[in-house]
Amino acid sequence: MKIGLLGFPQSGKKTLFKLLTGHDGTSAAVGICKIKDPKLDKIAEIYKSRKITHAEIEYQLLPAIIPGHESLKDSLNVLKNLDAVCLVIRQFRNDAVYHINETVDPARDINIILQELIFADLMLAETRLERIKEAEKKKKSEALDRETRFLLKIKTLLENEQPVRNMEFTDEEKKMLLPLQFITKKNVLIVLNCDETDIGREPAEDITCFDSRTTVILPIAAKTEVEINALEKPEKEEFLKMLGINEPAINLMARLSVRLLNLITFFTAGENEARSWIIPRGLSAPQAAGKIHTDIERGFIRAEIIKSSELFEFGSEQAVKEAGKWALKGKDYIIEESDIVLFRFNV
C-alpha cells in the first residue's frame, strides 16, 4: 500500500512524513509506517508470541506543488503509480512561515489542489481521445468505439468538476479504467495540519463538506506530535493525555488509510510470532494465503478461523475451540476483518 503526500510549500509535509516514518524528508523521500493495531498486541499477549510484526504502509513525500510550475507535473506523474493521495493542508497559523496564497485558508487550498488533479485528468482524457481518433483513421474497431464512449463519459464528469472516483462503473468499464492512470480515481485523505490549540476541535463546515465515501478528513498537529514522539514513554503518555489526544495521530492515520483503500486486516498468531496482514476486501482464503507466500496458496488445504472478538471473550484458543466457536473453512471462504487464520497447506 503506497500513499503520496501532496501539498503546497510550507504546509508541513516534511513534518508529517517525519512523524509517520521517522525520516526527516531530506535524506529520504520514501518511508515505511507500521500500522499499530491494539488487537494485534492483545492477540500476541494471549498467544505469548515472542515477536510482533505489524503490517506496513509506504508513504512517499512528493515535491511541493505550485500551480503552473514544473514541480506539479513531477508530483502528478509519481501519483499515477500510487494507491491513494494524502493532501497535507496547512491550518496552523505562524506569521514567520510564508503561505503561497498569502493567507491561511484550508478550504480554499483543498479546492485548488483538487481542481488541479481534475484538470490533469481532463488533459489525460483528451490526449487519449486524440490518439484513438488518429488510430481510427487507419482502422476502426468496436473496442476503440467502446473506449471512446467511455472516455467521453469521463470527460463530461471532469468538465463538471467531479473526480473519476465519484462515478459508478459497470464491470466492463472497470476493466477499461484499470490501465488508465487517472489520479482522481484514487481515494483521498485530507490531513489538516493544525495548531496545538485546535486539537479535539471539529473542522469548520467549509472543510467538512469535502468529507465523503472516498475522501476522509483528519486533523493532525504534526509539529506537536513529532515533539511528543521524541519523549520517553511515561512523559509521552502524560503529554498526550494533557492535550486530549486519545491515540497518536500516526496510528489513526494508518488505520484510516487502510479503510479508505477498502482493505481489511487479518492476523496470524502463534508462540513464535503474531502478525497483522493487509489485504483487499473480498479475497478468498487461498488468495489471502498467497499474500503470505505463493506456496501456501498453491498447496492450500483449508483455513482454521478464530474471530478475534471471540478470542478476547474466551481468553485462549483452547477456550474458543471448547465453546465451539472455531471453524474450518475451505477455498470458498472469504476472509473477514480481524479474522485470526491458520492456513493448512501441502506442497
C-alpha positions as CSV (number, residue, x, y, z in Angstrom):
1,M,0.0,0.0,0.0
2,K,1.6,3.2,-1.2
3,I,0.3,6.7,-0.4
4,G,1.7,10.0,-1.7
5,L,1.9,13.1,0.5
6,L,0.9,16.1,-1.6
7,G,0.7,19.8,-0.7
8,F,1.8,23.4,-1.1
9,P,5.2,24.6,0.2
10,Q,5.3,25.2,3.9
11,S,2.2,23.0,4.5
12,G,4.1,20.7,6.9
13,K,4.6,17.7,4.5
14,K,8.1,17.0,5.8
15,T,7.0,17.2,9.4
16,L,4.1,14.8,8.8
17,F,6.5,12.5,6.8
18,K,8.9,12.5,9.8
19,L,6.0,11.7,12.2
20,L,4.9,8.8,10.1
21,T,8.2,7.3,9.0
22,G,10.9,8.7,11.3
23,H,12.8,10.2,8.3
24,D,13.3,13.9,8.0
25,G,12.3,14.2,4.4
26,T,15.7,15.3,3.2
27,S,17.6,12.0,3.5
28,A,14.6,10.0,2.2
29,A,11.5,10.6,0.1
30,V,10.0,7.2,0.8
31,G,9.4,5.8,4.2
32,I,7.6,3.0,6.0
33,C,5.0,3.4,8.7
34,K,3.9,0.4,10.8
35,I,0.1,0.1,11.3
36,K,-0.1,-0.2,15.1
37,D,-3.3,-2.2,15.9
38,P,-4.2,-2.7,19.6
39,K,-5.9,-6.0,18.6
40,L,-2.5,-7.4,17.5
41,D,-0.9,-6.6,20.8
42,K,-3.7,-8.3,22.7
43,I,-3.5,-11.4,20.4
44,A,0.3,-11.6,21.0
45,E,-0.3,-11.4,24.7
46,I,-2.8,-14.3,24.6
47,Y,-0.6,-16.5,22.4
48,K,2.5,-15.4,24.3
49,S,4.1,-14.6,21.0
50,R,7.9,-13.9,21.1
51,K,7.7,-11.5,18.2
52,I,5.1,-9.0,17.0
53,T,5.1,-7.8,13.3
54,H,2.8,-5.0,12.2
55,A,1.6,-4.5,8.7
56,E,3.1,-1.5,6.9
57,I,2.2,1.4,4.7
58,E,4.7,3.1,2.4
59,Y,4.4,6.9,2.3
60,Q,6.1,8.9,-0.4
61,L,7.0,12.6,0.0
62,L,6.2,14.4,-3.2
63,P,7.7,17.7,-4.3
64,A,5.8,20.8,-3.1
65,I,3.2,21.8,-5.7
66,I,3.0,25.2,-7.2
67,P,0.2,25.6,-9.8
68,G,1.7,26.2,-13.2
69,H,5.2,25.1,-12.1
70,E,7.1,22.1,-13.4
71,S,7.1,20.5,-9.9
72,L,3.3,19.9,-10.3
73,K,3.8,17.7,-13.3
74,D,6.6,15.8,-11.4
75,S,4.3,15.1,-8.4
76,L,1.3,14.1,-10.6
77,N,3.5,11.6,-12.6
78,V,4.6,9.9,-9.4
79,L,1.0,9.9,-8.0
80,K,-0.2,7.9,-11.0
81,N,1.7,4.8,-9.7
82,L,0.5,5.1,-6.0
83,D,-2.6,3.7,-4.4
84,A,-4.0,6.9,-2.7
85,V,-3.4,10.6,-2.3
86,C,-2.8,12.4,1.1
87,L,-3.3,16.1,0.8
88,V,-1.4,17.9,3.5
89,I,-3.3,21.2,4.1
90,R,-2.0,24.0,6.3
91,Q,-4.3,25.1,9.0
92,F,-1.7,26.3,11.6
93,R,-1.0,30.0,11.8
94,N,2.5,31.3,12.0
95,D,3.4,34.8,10.6
96,A,7.0,33.7,10.4
97,V,6.1,31.0,7.8
98,Y,5.0,32.3,4.4
99,H,2.0,30.9,2.6
100,I,2.0,30.5,-1.2
101,N,-1.5,32.0,-1.3
102,E,-0.7,34.7,1.3
103,T,-3.3,33.8,3.8
104,V,-4.2,30.6,5.7
105,D,-7.5,29.2,4.2
106,P,-7.7,25.4,4.3
107,A,-11.0,25.1,2.3
108,R,-9.6,27.3,-0.5
109,D,-6.3,25.3,-0.6
110,I,-8.1,21.9,-0.7
111,N,-10.3,23.1,-3.6
112,I,-7.3,24.5,-5.5
113,I,-5.4,21.2,-5.3
114,L,-8.4,19.0,-6.1
115,Q,-9.2,21.2,-9.1
116,E,-5.6,20.8,-10.3
117,L,-6.0,17.0,-10.1
118,I,-9.2,17.1,-12.1
119,F,-7.6,19.4,-14.7
120,A,-4.7,16.9,-15.1
121,D,-7.1,14.0,-15.6
122,L,-9.1,16.1,-18.1
123,M,-5.9,16.6,-20.1
124,L,-5.2,12.8,-19.9
125,A,-8.7,12.0,-21.2
126,E,-8.4,14.5,-24.1
127,T,-5.0,13.2,-25.1
128,R,-6.2,9.6,-25.1
129,L,-9.3,10.6,-27.2
130,E,-7.0,12.3,-29.7
131,R,-4.9,9.1,-30.0
132,I,-8.0,7.0,-30.6
133,K,-9.2,9.4,-33.2
134,E,-5.8,9.0,-35.1
135,A,-5.9,5.2,-34.7
136,E,-9.4,5.1,-36.1
137,K,-8.3,6.9,-39.3
138,K,-6.2,3.7,-40.0
139,K,-8.6,1.1,-38.8
140,K,-11.9,1.3,-37.0
141,S,-12.9,-1.2,-34.3
142,E,-15.7,-1.9,-31.8
143,A,-13.1,-1.8,-29.0
144,L,-12.0,1.7,-29.8
145,D,-15.6,2.8,-30.2
146,R,-16.4,1.5,-26.7
147,E,-13.3,3.2,-25.2
148,T,-14.3,6.5,-26.9
149,R,-17.8,6.4,-25.4
150,F,-16.3,5.5,-22.0
151,L,-13.7,8.4,-22.2
152,L,-16.4,10.9,-23.3
153,K,-18.4,9.9,-20.2
154,I,-15.4,10.5,-18.0
155,K,-14.6,13.8,-19.8
156,T,-18.1,15.1,-19.2
157,L,-17.7,14.2,-15.5
158,L,-14.4,16.0,-15.2
159,E,-15.7,19.1,-17.1
160,N,-18.4,19.3,-14.4
161,E,-15.5,19.4,-11.8
162,Q,-16.3,15.9,-10.5
163,P,-13.5,13.3,-9.8
164,V,-13.5,9.9,-11.5
165,R,-13.9,8.2,-8.1
166,N,-17.4,9.7,-7.9
167,M,-18.5,7.8,-11.0
168,E,-20.4,4.4,-10.9
169,F,-18.9,1.9,-13.3
170,T,-20.1,-1.3,-15.0
171,D,-17.8,-4.3,-14.7
172,E,-16.8,-3.7,-18.4
173,E,-16.0,-0.1,-17.6
174,K,-13.9,-1.1,-14.6
175,K,-11.7,-3.2,-16.8
176,M,-11.3,-0.3,-19.2
177,L,-10.4,2.0,-16.3
178,L,-7.6,-0.2,-14.9
179,P,-4.8,0.8,-17.4
180,L,-5.9,4.4,-17.5
181,Q,-3.8,6.4,-14.9
182,F,-6.5,8.9,-13.8
183,I,-5.3,10.4,-10.5
184,T,-8.9,11.3,-9.4
185,K,-9.9,7.7,-9.4
186,K,-7.8,7.3,-6.2
187,N,-9.3,8.0,-2.8
188,V,-8.1,11.0,-0.8
189,L,-7.1,11.5,2.8
190,I,-7.0,15.2,3.7
191,V,-4.7,15.9,6.7
192,L,-5.4,19.3,8.3
193,N,-2.0,20.3,9.7
194,C,-3.3,22.3,12.7
195,D,-2.1,24.1,15.8
196,E,-1.9,22.5,19.2
197,T,-4.9,24.7,20.2
198,D,-7.0,23.1,17.5
199,I,-6.6,19.5,18.9
200,G,-10.0,18.0,19.5
201,R,-12.0,20.6,17.6
202,E,-14.2,19.7,14.7
203,P,-13.1,21.1,11.3
204,A,-15.1,24.1,10.0
205,E,-18.2,23.4,7.8
206,D,-16.5,24.7,4.7
207,I,-13.9,21.9,5.2
208,T,-16.2,19.0,6.3
209,C,-18.2,19.5,3.1
210,F,-15.3,17.7,1.3
211,D,-15.9,14.6,3.5
212,S,-17.4,11.7,1.6
213,R,-17.2,7.9,1.0
214,T,-14.0,8.4,-0.9
215,T,-12.5,11.4,0.9
216,V,-11.6,11.4,4.6
217,I,-10.5,14.4,6.7
218,L,-8.1,14.1,9.7
219,P,-6.8,17.0,11.8
220,I,-3.2,16.4,13.0
221,A,-1.0,18.8,15.0
222,A,2.1,17.3,13.2
223,K,4.8,19.5,14.8
224,T,3.4,18.9,18.3
225,E,3.2,15.1,17.8
226,V,6.7,15.0,16.4
227,E,8.0,16.8,19.6
228,I,5.9,14.4,21.8
229,N,7.3,11.4,19.9
230,A,10.8,12.3,20.9
231,L,9.9,12.0,24.6
232,E,10.4,8.9,26.8
233,K,7.2,6.7,27.1
234,P,5.9,7.8,30.5
235,E,6.4,11.5,29.6
236,K,4.9,11.0,26.1
237,E,1.7,9.4,27.6
238,E,1.4,12.3,30.1
239,F,1.6,14.9,27.3
240,L,-0.8,13.1,25.0
241,K,-3.3,12.9,27.9
242,M,-2.8,16.6,28.8
243,L,-3.5,17.6,25.2
244,G,-6.6,15.4,25.0
245,I,-5.0,13.1,22.4
246,N,-6.5,9.7,23.0
247,E,-4.3,8.0,20.4
248,P,-1.3,9.2,18.4
249,A,-2.2,10.5,15.0
250,I,0.2,8.1,13.3
251,N,-2.0,5.2,14.4
252,L,-5.3,6.9,13.4
253,M,-3.9,7.9,10.0
254,A,-2.6,4.4,9.3
255,R,-5.9,2.7,10.0
256,L,-7.9,5.4,8.2
257,S,-5.6,4.8,5.1
258,V,-6.5,1.1,5.3
259,R,-10.2,1.8,5.4
260,L,-10.0,4.4,2.7
261,L,-8.4,1.8,0.3
262,N,-11.2,-0.7,1.1
263,L,-8.6,-3.0,2.7
264,I,-9.1,-5.3,5.7
265,T,-6.7,-6.7,8.4
266,F,-6.4,-10.3,9.3
267,F,-4.0,-11.9,11.8
268,T,-1.8,-15.0,12.1
269,A,-0.6,-15.9,15.6
270,G,1.5,-18.5,17.4
271,E,4.2,-18.8,20.0
272,N,6.9,-17.6,17.5
273,E,5.1,-14.6,16.0
274,A,1.8,-12.6,16.0
275,R,1.4,-10.7,12.7
276,S,-1.1,-8.5,11.0
277,W,-1.7,-8.6,7.3
278,I,-3.4,-6.1,5.0
279,I,-5.4,-7.4,2.0
280,P,-8.1,-6.1,-0.4
281,R,-11.6,-6.8,0.9
282,G,-13.3,-9.8,-0.7
283,L,-10.2,-12.1,-1.0
284,S,-10.8,-15.9,-0.6
285,A,-8.8,-17.9,1.9
286,P,-6.3,-19.2,-0.7
287,Q,-5.9,-15.7,-2.1
288,A,-5.1,-14.3,1.3
289,A,-2.7,-17.2,1.9
290,G,-0.9,-16.1,-1.3
291,K,-0.2,-12.7,0.3
292,I,1.9,-14.6,2.9
293,H,3.6,-16.9,0.4
294,T,2.7,-18.2,-3.0
295,D,3.5,-21.8,-1.9
296,I,0.7,-21.6,0.8
297,E,-1.8,-20.6,-1.9
298,R,-0.7,-23.3,-4.3
299,G,-0.8,-26.0,-1.7
300,F,-3.9,-24.7,0.2
301,I,-5.9,-27.4,2.0
302,R,-8.0,-25.4,4.5
303,A,-8.1,-22.4,6.8
304,E,-8.7,-22.6,10.6
305,I,-10.6,-19.5,11.6
306,I,-11.0,-17.8,15.0
307,K,-12.7,-14.4,15.3
308,S,-10.5,-12.1,17.3
309,S,-13.5,-10.8,19.3
310,E,-14.2,-14.4,20.4
311,L,-10.6,-14.9,21.3
312,F,-10.8,-11.8,23.6
313,E,-14.1,-13.0,25.0
314,F,-12.9,-16.6,25.9
315,G,-9.3,-15.8,26.7
316,S,-7.5,-18.5,24.8
317,E,-7.5,-20.5,21.6
318,Q,-8.4,-23.7,23.5
319,A,-11.3,-22.0,25.2
320,V,-12.6,-20.8,21.9
321,K,-12.5,-24.3,20.5
322,E,-14.2,-25.8,23.6
323,A,-17.0,-23.2,23.1
324,G,-17.5,-24.4,19.5
325,K,-16.5,-21.1,18.0
326,W,-13.6,-22.4,16.0
327,A,-14.2,-23.1,12.3
328,L,-12.6,-25.0,9.4
329,K,-13.1,-23.3,6.1
330,G,-12.4,-24.2,2.5
331,K,-11.3,-22.5,-0.7
332,D,-14.6,-20.5,-1.0
333,Y,-14.3,-18.8,2.4
334,I,-13.9,-15.0,2.2
335,I,-11.6,-13.6,4.8
336,E,-13.3,-11.2,7.1
337,E,-12.0,-8.2,9.1
338,S,-9.9,-9.2,12.2
339,D,-10.0,-12.9,11.5
340,I,-7.2,-15.0,13.1
341,V,-6.2,-17.5,10.5
342,L,-4.1,-20.7,10.5
343,F,-3.5,-21.9,6.9
344,R,-3.1,-25.6,6.4
345,F,-1.2,-26.5,3.1
346,N,0.9,-29.1,1.4
347,V,3.4,-28.6,-1.4
